[in-house]
């Protein structure tokens, strides 16, 4: 991991609600510049809700989110939009437009946020698709490529504006183990080559234990963060059975079956 001198993200006392229902309470954590940071936990613990608050899709009920020292929570609409230009987002299952080619999908952020010419956009699109191993696939539609290729195209779209931070929502969802490992390697390559900060929502243990620098484990019992740290260290050192139940479910099952 590259040397870090500044936090990319700081979250303090965050409360996340959906309507009148509190999903997460008093969530505090930071993500270092260039870190590969995971938000993990079981179904219904609030992972995707937290992600939506981080990128500004849901309003913050209480607390503070800051990016590179700039307060995102209290910023006006123009300042928030400016900060969001520094985000790339890869949604679950890719969320590509089926009526557009892969190249047209990747070009969307460039059309929305830049004044580049069509030729300039095309050059960037070709380069971004090449970065994710999809050279020559520009004119194919999402329905014409594999699930893994759709995920790669979604990452290329997230990279279009050269973001400082990329958010991933369950990047390995729906993929076979081999394709999932290939995607993990791609994420590592992007982080190492571009020094981009990565925030990944996931419940895939192989990815969590394989590539994460650090993670927060959300749990419904506490409506917030149950544990924080390097996943392998948490697995080795945590004495909380709920942490082991998530990170080593087979061990928990084996122990429960002992006479």
C-alpha positions as CSV (number, residue, x, y, z in Angstrom):
1,X,0.0,0.0,0.0
2,X,1.4,3.5,-0.8
3,X,2.5,5.8,1.9
4,X,-0.5,7.9,3.1
5,X,-0.3,11.4,4.6
6,X,-3.9,12.4,4.6
7,X,-7.3,10.9,5.1
8,X,-9.4,10.7,1.9
9,X,-12.6,10.2,3.9
10,X,-13.6,11.1,7.5
11,X,-16.9,10.1,8.9
12,X,-17.9,11.3,12.4
13,X,-21.0,10.4,14.4
14,X,-23.0,9.5,11.3
15,X,-26.7,8.6,11.7
16,X,-28.4,7.0,8.7
17,X,-32.2,6.8,8.5
18,X,-34.7,5.5,6.1
19,X,-37.9,7.5,6.9
20,X,-38.4,7.4,10.6
21,X,-36.3,4.2,11.0
22,X,-32.7,4.5,12.2
23,X,-30.5,2.1,10.3
24,X,-27.0,3.1,11.6
25,X,-26.1,5.2,14.6
26,X,-22.9,7.0,15.7
27,X,-20.8,5.6,12.8
28,X,-17.2,7.0,13.0
29,X,-14.3,5.9,10.8
30,X,-11.7,7.2,8.4
31,X,-10.2,6.0,5.1
32,X,-6.6,6.8,4.3
33,X,-5.6,8.1,0.9
34,X,-4.9,5.2,-1.4
35,X,-6.4,2.6,1.0
36,X,-8.4,-0.4,-0.1
37,X,-11.2,-0.2,2.5
38,X,-14.1,-2.6,2.9
39,X,-17.5,-2.1,4.4
40,X,-18.6,-5.6,5.4
41,X,-21.4,-7.4,7.3
42,X,-24.4,-9.6,6.8
43,X,-27.6,-8.9,5.0
44,X,-29.6,-6.0,6.4
45,X,-26.8,-4.5,8.5
46,X,-26.8,-1.2,6.6
47,X,-23.9,-1.6,4.1
48,X,-25.7,-0.2,1.1
49,X,-27.4,2.4,3.2
50,X,-24.1,3.7,4.4
51,X,-22.8,3.8,0.8
52,X,-25.7,5.8,-0.4
53,X,-25.1,8.3,2.4
54,X,-21.4,8.5,1.5
55,X,-22.0,9.4,-2.1
56,X,-24.9,11.8,-1.4
57,X,-27.9,9.7,-2.6
58,X,-29.5,9.9,0.9
59,X,-29.4,12.8,3.3
60,X,-27.5,12.6,6.5
61,X,-29.7,12.6,9.6
62,X,-26.8,13.6,11.9
63,X,-23.0,13.6,11.9
64,X,-20.4,14.6,9.4
65,X,-18.8,13.3,6.2
66,X,-15.6,15.0,4.8
67,X,-13.5,14.3,1.7
68,X,-9.9,15.4,1.8
69,X,-10.7,17.8,4.6
70,X,-13.7,19.3,2.9
71,X,-17.1,19.0,4.7
72,X,-19.5,17.2,2.4
73,X,-22.4,17.2,4.8
74,X,-22.8,21.0,5.1
75,X,-21.6,22.0,1.6
76,X,-24.1,23.7,-0.7
77,X,-25.4,22.0,-3.8
78,X,-22.7,23.4,-6.1
79,X,-19.9,22.4,-3.8
80,X,-21.3,18.9,-3.2
81,X,-21.6,18.4,-7.0
82,X,-18.0,19.5,-7.4
83,X,-16.9,17.0,-4.8
84,X,-18.9,14.3,-6.4
85,X,-17.0,14.8,-9.6
86,X,-14.1,13.2,-7.7
87,X,-16.1,10.0,-7.1
88,X,-16.4,7.0,-9.3
89,X,-19.2,4.5,-8.5
90,X,-19.5,0.9,-9.7
91,X,-23.0,-0.3,-8.8
92,X,-24.1,-3.8,-8.1
93,X,-24.5,-5.9,-11.3
94,X,-22.9,-3.0,-13.3
95,X,-26.0,-0.9,-13.9
96,X,-25.1,-0.4,-17.5
97,X,-27.6,1.0,-19.9
98,X,-28.7,-2.0,-22.1
99,X,-29.5,0.1,-25.1
100,X,-26.0,1.6,-25.2
101,X,-22.7,0.0,-26.2
102,X,-20.0,-0.4,-23.7
103,X,-18.2,2.7,-25.1
104,X,-21.4,4.8,-24.9
105,X,-21.9,3.7,-21.3
106,X,-18.3,4.7,-20.4
107,X,-18.7,8.0,-22.2
108,X,-21.8,9.1,-20.1
109,X,-19.8,10.8,-17.2
110,X,-17.7,12.6,-19.8
111,X,-20.8,14.0,-21.5
112,X,-22.4,15.0,-18.2
113,X,-19.4,16.6,-16.5
114,X,-17.0,17.8,-19.2
115,X,-16.9,20.0,-22.2
116,X,-14.7,17.6,-24.2
117,X,-15.2,17.1,-27.9
118,X,-16.6,13.8,-29.2
119,X,-13.1,12.9,-30.5
120,X,-11.6,13.6,-27.1
121,X,-14.3,11.6,-25.3
122,X,-13.7,8.7,-27.7
123,X,-10.0,8.6,-27.0
124,X,-10.6,8.6,-23.2
125,X,-13.2,5.8,-23.5
126,X,-10.8,3.6,-25.6
127,X,-8.1,4.1,-22.9
128,X,-10.4,3.4,-20.0
129,X,-11.7,0.2,-21.6
130,X,-8.1,-0.9,-22.3
131,X,-7.3,-0.3,-18.6
132,X,-9.9,-2.9,-17.6
133,X,-8.9,-5.4,-20.3
134,X,-11.8,-4.6,-22.7
135,X,-9.9,-3.3,-25.8
136,X,-11.9,-4.2,-28.9
137,X,-15.2,-4.4,-27.1
138,X,-16.3,-0.8,-27.5
139,X,-19.2,-1.5,-29.9
140,X,-20.6,-4.5,-28.0
141,X,-23.8,-4.2,-26.0
142,X,-24.0,-5.3,-22.3
143,X,-26.2,-8.3,-23.4
144,X,-23.5,-9.5,-25.7
145,X,-20.7,-9.8,-23.1
146,X,-20.2,-11.9,-20.0
147,X,-21.1,-10.9,-16.4
148,X,-17.4,-10.3,-15.6
149,X,-17.0,-8.1,-18.7
150,X,-20.0,-6.1,-17.7
151,X,-18.4,-5.5,-14.3
152,X,-15.2,-4.4,-16.0
153,X,-17.1,-2.0,-18.2
154,X,-18.8,-0.6,-15.1
155,X,-15.4,0.0,-13.5
156,X,-14.2,1.7,-16.8
157,X,-17.2,4.0,-16.5
158,X,-16.3,4.7,-12.8
159,X,-12.8,5.6,-13.9
160,X,-13.9,7.9,-16.7
161,X,-13.3,11.2,-14.8
162,X,-10.1,10.0,-13.1
163,X,-11.7,10.0,-9.7
164,X,-9.8,10.3,-6.4
165,X,-12.2,7.7,-4.8
166,X,-14.1,4.8,-6.3
167,X,-17.0,3.3,-4.5
168,X,-18.0,-0.3,-5.3
169,X,-21.3,-2.0,-4.3
170,X,-20.8,-5.8,-4.1
171,X,-18.5,-5.9,-7.1
172,X,-18.3,-9.7,-7.1
173,X,-22.1,-10.3,-6.8
174,X,-23.3,-12.9,-9.3
175,X,-19.8,-13.9,-10.5
176,X,-18.2,-17.4,-10.4
177,X,-15.1,-17.7,-8.1
178,X,-12.6,-17.5,-10.9
179,X,-14.1,-14.4,-12.4
180,X,-14.4,-12.9,-8.9
181,X,-10.7,-13.4,-8.3
182,X,-9.8,-11.8,-11.6
183,X,-11.9,-8.8,-10.7
184,X,-10.1,-8.6,-7.3
185,X,-6.8,-8.5,-9.2
186,X,-8.0,-5.7,-11.4
187,X,-9.1,-3.7,-8.4
188,X,-5.7,-4.1,-6.9
189,X,-4.0,-3.1,-10.1
190,X,-6.0,0.1,-10.4
191,X,-5.3,1.0,-6.8
192,X,-1.6,0.4,-7.1
193,X,-1.2,2.0,-10.6
194,X,-3.4,5.1,-10.0
195,X,-3.2,5.3,-6.2
196,X,-7.0,5.6,-6.1
197,X,-8.8,5.3,-2.8
198,X,-11.2,2.3,-2.9
199,X,-14.3,1.8,-0.7
200,X,-15.9,-1.6,-1.3
201,X,-19.2,-2.8,0.1
202,X,-19.0,-6.6,0.2
203,X,-19.9,-9.8,2.0
204,X,-17.6,-12.0,-0.2
205,X,-15.1,-13.5,2.3
206,X,-12.5,-14.4,-0.3
207,X,-12.3,-10.8,-1.5
208,X,-12.4,-9.4,2.1
209,X,-9.6,-11.6,3.3
210,X,-7.7,-11.5,0.1
211,X,-7.4,-7.8,-0.8
212,X,-8.7,-5.5,1.9
213,X,-6.2,-3.3,3.7
214,X,-8.8,-2.5,6.4
215,X,-12.5,-3.0,7.0
216,X,-15.4,-2.0,9.2
217,X,-17.8,-4.8,10.2
218,X,-21.4,-3.5,10.5
219,X,-23.9,-5.5,12.7
220,X,-27.6,-5.1,13.3
221,X,-27.1,-5.8,17.0
222,X,-25.3,-2.5,17.5
223,X,-26.8,-0.6,14.5
224,X,-23.3,0.4,13.6
225,X,-19.7,-0.7,13.7
226,X,-19.0,-3.9,15.5
227,X,-15.3,-4.2,14.6
228,X,-12.7,-2.3,12.7
229,X,-9.3,-3.3,11.4
230,X,-7.4,-5.5,8.9
231,X,-9.8,-8.5,8.3
232,X,-7.1,-11.2,8.8
233,X,-6.1,-9.6,12.1
234,X,-9.8,-9.4,13.2
235,X,-10.2,-13.1,12.2
236,X,-7.1,-14.1,14.2
237,X,-7.5,-11.8,17.3
238,X,-11.2,-10.9,17.8
239,X,-12.9,-12.5,20.8
240,X,-16.3,-11.4,19.7
241,X,-18.3,-14.5,18.5
242,X,-20.2,-12.3,16.0
243,X,-17.0,-11.3,14.3
244,X,-15.9,-15.0,13.9
245,X,-19.4,-15.9,12.8
246,X,-19.0,-13.5,9.8
247,X,-15.4,-14.0,9.0
248,X,-15.1,-17.8,9.7
249,X,-18.6,-19.2,9.5
250,X,-17.4,-22.7,8.7
251,X,-15.4,-22.7,12.0
252,X,-18.5,-21.6,13.9
253,X,-20.6,-24.3,12.3
254,X,-17.9,-27.0,13.0
255,X,-17.7,-26.0,16.6
256,X,-21.4,-26.1,17.1
257,X,-21.5,-29.6,15.7
258,X,-18.9,-30.9,18.2
259,X,-20.3,-33.4,20.8
